[in-house]
Amino acid sequence: MRILIAEDEVELARGLKYLLEKNKFTVDIVHDGADAMDCFEYAEYDVIVLDIMMPKVNGLEVLRHIRKCRSSVPVLMLTAKAEVEDRVAGLEAGADDYLPKPFATKEFIARVKALSRRNAGYTDLMLSFGDVQLDCNRYELSCGQETVRLNNKEFQLAELFLQHPHFVFSANHLMDRIWGQDSEADMNVVWTYISFVRKKLRQIGSSVEIRTVRGAGYSLEE
């Protein structure tokens, strides 16, 4: 799952990124509305978190642009403006939720998770294909009585493949989707983590595998 945070308070943005990454999300952060609009045009997100009071372009204008593009991506407005009129303005512009500062971090995480589950393609907390199940609450992959826990990137890869079995993902798509636009990782990291997930599928005795499609990428098959 990939999240965009547009927040001009640098330390807050970094803190929220850290919290979300601990909860198995991939996170991009920007600090002004213009960059937020650029990211929206460039990448696909499962949830967008927008502050209202940002430099260059404010959060409401960014939100209106997103909805003008007919995107249904869930948007959480995160702002110090807590007056009723401000909340109404955000919701009328197309926001899905509104969380005024200061806020409890547990509530922030819960709201982002709730919004991500609303998004198309992420309706189940338990994903399955063939003889494999992925528990999206416990980050565990299981087959029969065998279970193995996945780390952050392993979980995100497994989740993406189980949401779209038989779909061929290019290495570039996986790199962008899982590691994000600001990653300094080498492209070889994709192959490395694919091999980690393959090993864990074998470890639990599954007949499901991630196959290499020569010249195209990878797909989940039985």
Backbone torsions as a table, in degrees:
resi	resn	phi	psi	omega
1	MET	NA	134.9	-175.6
2	ARG	-117.9	130.6	-176.0
3	ILE	-120.2	140.6	171.2
4	LEU	-109.1	127.1	173.8
5	ILE	-112.2	119.8	175.2
6	ALA	-110.4	102.3	-172.9
7	GLU	-147.7	124.6	-175.6
8	ASP	-81.5	-12.0	173.3
9	GLU	-82.3	103.2	-170.4
10	VAL	-57.8	-47.2	-177.3
11	GLU	-65.9	-39.2	177.7
12	LEU	-63.3	-45.0	179.7
13	ALA	-59.4	-43.4	178.8
14	ARG	-64.5	-38.9	178.9
15	GLY	-64.5	-42.8	178.9
16	LEU	-67.0	-37.7	176.2
17	LYS	-60.2	-45.0	179.4
18	TYR	-60.4	-45.6	-179.7
19	LEU	-62.6	-43.7	-178.6
20	LEU	-68.8	-38.2	178.5
21	GLU	-65.6	-33.2	175.2
22	LYS	-64.6	-24.7	178.8
23	ASN	-99.2	24.2	170.8
24	LYS	72.4	25.0	174.2
25	PHE	-99.1	152.1	167.0
26	THR	-94.6	133.6	-170.8
27	VAL	-130.2	130.3	168.5
28	ASP	-108.2	140.9	176.3
29	ILE	-125.2	142.0	173.9
30	VAL	-135.1	164.2	-173.5
31	HIS	-122.5	10.8	172.7
32	ASP	-151.2	162.6	-174.7
33	GLY	-67.5	-32.1	179.7
34	ALA	-64.2	-43.6	178.0
35	ASP	-66.6	-34.8	177.5
36	ALA	-61.5	-42.6	179.1
37	MET	-65.8	-38.5	177.4
38	ASP	-63.0	-44.2	-179.9
39	CYS	-63.2	-41.4	179.0
40	PHE	-60.2	-39.3	-179.7
41	GLU	-71.0	-31.4	-171.7
42	TYR	-88.1	-38.3	-169.7
43	ALA	-124.6	165.0	177.7
44	GLU	-104.0	126.0	-177.8
45	TYR	-119.3	151.9	177.4
46	ASP	-91.0	-28.1	175.2
47	VAL	-149.8	143.5	173.7
48	ILE	-120.5	129.1	178.1
49	VAL	-107.3	119.8	-175.2
50	LEU	-119.7	129.4	166.5
51	ASP	-83.7	146.9	179.8
52	ILE	-78.2	-49.4	-174.5
53	MET	-86.8	86.6	178.9
54	MET	-123.5	154.5	176.3
55	PRO	-66.1	159.5	174.0
56	LYS	70.6	-63.4	178.3
57	VAL	-136.1	127.4	-177.7
58	ASN	-77.3	166.4	-174.5
59	GLY	-62.2	-35.2	178.6
60	LEU	-65.0	-38.5	177.7
61	GLU	-67.0	-39.4	176.6
62	VAL	-61.2	-45.6	-179.8
63	LEU	-61.1	-44.5	179.5
64	ARG	-61.8	-37.3	177.4
65	HIS	-64.0	-43.5	179.5
66	ILE	-59.3	-46.7	-178.3
67	ARG	-72.8	-30.2	176.6
68	LYS	-64.8	-28.9	177.5
69	CYS	-81.3	6.2	179.3
70	ARG	62.2	28.5	175.5
71	SER	-84.8	137.5	178.2
72	SER	-103.1	14.1	179.7
73	VAL	-55.0	131.4	179.3
74	PRO	-63.2	136.9	-178.6
75	VAL	-124.4	127.1	174.9
76	LEU	-107.7	120.5	176.5
77	MET	-86.0	124.0	-177.7
78	LEU	-121.9	110.7	-170.7
79	THR	-156.9	159.9	176.4
80	ALA	-80.5	-12.2	-179.5
81	LYS	-80.2	105.4	-172.1
82	ALA	-111.7	5.6	179.2
83	GLU	-67.3	151.7	-177.9
84	VAL	-56.8	-42.3	-178.1
85	GLU	-61.0	-37.8	-179.7
86	ASP	-67.4	-41.1	178.7
87	ARG	-65.0	-41.9	178.8
88	VAL	-62.0	-43.0	179.6
89	ALA	-59.7	-42.4	179.5
90	GLY	-65.4	-45.2	-179.3
91	LEU	-67.0	-38.0	179.3
92	GLU	-69.4	-26.7	178.4
93	ALA	-78.5	-9.0	176.3
94	GLY	117.9	10.4	178.1
95	ALA	-69.5	147.8	178.0
96	ASP	-93.3	-24.7	-179.8
97	ASP	-156.6	165.4	-173.2
98	TYR	-145.2	123.5	-178.8
99	LEU	-129.8	106.8	-179.4
100	PRO	-76.9	147.7	174.9
101	LYS	-83.0	149.5	-6.6
102	PRO	-76.8	160.0	-176.2
103	PHE	-142.0	160.5	175.9
104	ALA	-82.0	133.8	-177.5
105	THR	-60.6	-35.3	179.1
106	LYS	-63.3	-37.3	178.8
107	GLU	-68.3	-40.7	178.1
108	PHE	-58.5	-49.0	-180.0
109	ILE	-61.5	-43.5	-179.3
110	ALA	-61.7	-40.7	-179.3
111	ARG	-68.6	-40.4	178.0
112	VAL	-63.6	-43.8	178.8
113	LYS	-62.1	-42.0	179.6
114	ALA	-62.3	-42.2	179.1
115	LEU	-67.0	-39.4	-179.4
116	SER	-64.2	-32.5	179.6
117	ARG	-73.1	-22.8	177.1
118	ARG	-73.0	-26.7	-172.7
119	ASN	-68.2	147.1	179.6
120	ALA	-58.0	138.2	178.5
121	GLY	87.9	-0.6	178.1
122	TYR	-139.1	67.6	-175.7
123	THR	-105.6	-12.3	-175.5
124	ASP	-117.2	143.7	172.5
125	LEU	-88.6	-11.4	175.3
126	MET	-124.9	112.9	179.0
127	LEU	-101.2	144.7	-179.8
128	SER	-144.3	152.7	175.0
129	PHE	-159.6	129.0	-177.1
130	GLY	60.3	-127.9	-179.3
131	ASP	-99.7	14.8	-176.2
132	VAL	-110.3	142.2	172.4
133	GLN	-128.1	142.7	176.2
134	LEU	-119.0	117.4	176.5
135	ASP	-86.5	109.2	-175.0
136	CYS	-78.8	-7.7	173.3
137	ASN	-88.3	-40.0	-175.2
138	ARG	-100.1	-7.5	-179.8
139	TYR	59.5	43.3	-177.8
140	GLU	-120.6	138.3	177.1
141	LEU	-105.3	131.4	-176.5
142	SER	-137.8	154.1	175.2
143	CYS	-146.0	115.3	-175.4
144	GLY	61.4	-124.5	-179.6
145	GLN	-93.5	-2.0	-177.3
146	GLU	-95.2	134.9	-178.5
147	THR	-136.4	142.4	176.3
148	VAL	-137.7	141.6	179.7
149	ARG	-89.0	141.8	-179.0
150	LEU	-106.3	145.6	173.0
151	ASN	-81.4	-177.5	-171.9
152	ASN	-53.8	-60.5	-175.2
153	LYS	-70.0	-34.9	175.4
154	GLU	-60.0	-45.0	179.5
155	PHE	-61.6	-45.2	-178.0
156	GLN	-63.7	-38.5	176.5
157	LEU	-65.6	-48.3	-179.1
158	ALA	-60.9	-42.3	179.0
159	GLU	-59.8	-46.2	-178.2
160	LEU	-64.0	-45.2	179.7
161	PHE	-65.7	-39.4	-179.1
162	LEU	-72.3	-26.5	174.8
163	GLN	-72.6	-26.9	-175.1
164	HIS	-134.7	62.4	178.0
165	PRO	-60.8	146.7	180.0
166	HIS	75.2	-12.1	179.4
167	PHE	-77.8	137.2	-179.2
168	VAL	-93.3	116.2	178.3
169	PHE	-100.5	128.3	174.9
170	SER	-73.6	159.4	177.3
171	ALA	-61.8	-37.3	179.1
172	ASN	-64.7	-40.8	178.7
173	HIS	-63.4	-44.5	179.8
174	LEU	-64.8	-39.7	179.1
175	MET	-61.0	-46.7	-178.3
176	ASP	-69.1	-41.8	-174.8
177	ARG	-72.7	-40.1	-173.6
178	ILE	-94.3	-40.3	-176.7
179	TRP	-96.3	-21.8	173.5
180	GLY	86.6	166.0	-172.3
181	GLN	-70.7	-22.8	-177.1
182	ASP	-95.4	4.6	-176.4
183	SER	-68.2	139.7	175.6
184	GLU	-99.7	6.8	-178.4
185	ALA	-68.5	149.4	175.9
186	ASP	-78.2	153.9	179.9
187	MET	-58.2	-24.5	179.4
188	ASN	-62.6	-18.0	-179.9
189	VAL	-63.9	-29.0	177.9
190	VAL	-63.1	-51.2	179.6
191	TRP	-60.3	-40.6	-178.5
192	THR	-60.4	-47.2	-178.0
193	TYR	-75.0	-29.7	171.7
194	ILE	-59.3	-42.8	180.0
195	SER	-65.6	-35.9	177.5
196	PHE	-62.5	-45.7	-179.1
197	VAL	-67.1	-39.6	176.3
198	ARG	-58.3	-43.7	-179.8
199	LYS	-61.4	-40.2	-178.5
200	LYS	-72.6	-31.3	174.1
201	LEU	-64.4	-41.4	177.0
202	ARG	-67.0	-37.2	-178.3
203	GLN	-59.7	-35.8	-179.4
204	ILE	-93.2	5.0	174.8
205	GLY	75.4	28.2	-178.0
206	SER	-81.3	149.4	174.0
207	SER	-88.7	-4.8	177.8
208	VAL	-81.5	141.9	-179.9
209	GLU	-145.9	155.9	172.8
210	ILE	-93.5	111.6	-177.0
211	ARG	-95.4	146.5	173.9
212	THR	-86.9	125.6	176.2
213	VAL	-101.7	106.1	-171.1
214	ARG	-52.7	126.2	177.5
215	GLY	77.0	1.3	-176.4
216	ALA	-127.3	-42.5	-179.1
217	GLY	149.7	-133.4	-173.8
218	TYR	-137.9	146.6	175.9
219	SER	-143.4	153.2	178.8
220	LEU	-91.6	123.0	-176.3
221	GLU	-137.6	161.3	174.1
222	GLU	-93.1	NA	NA
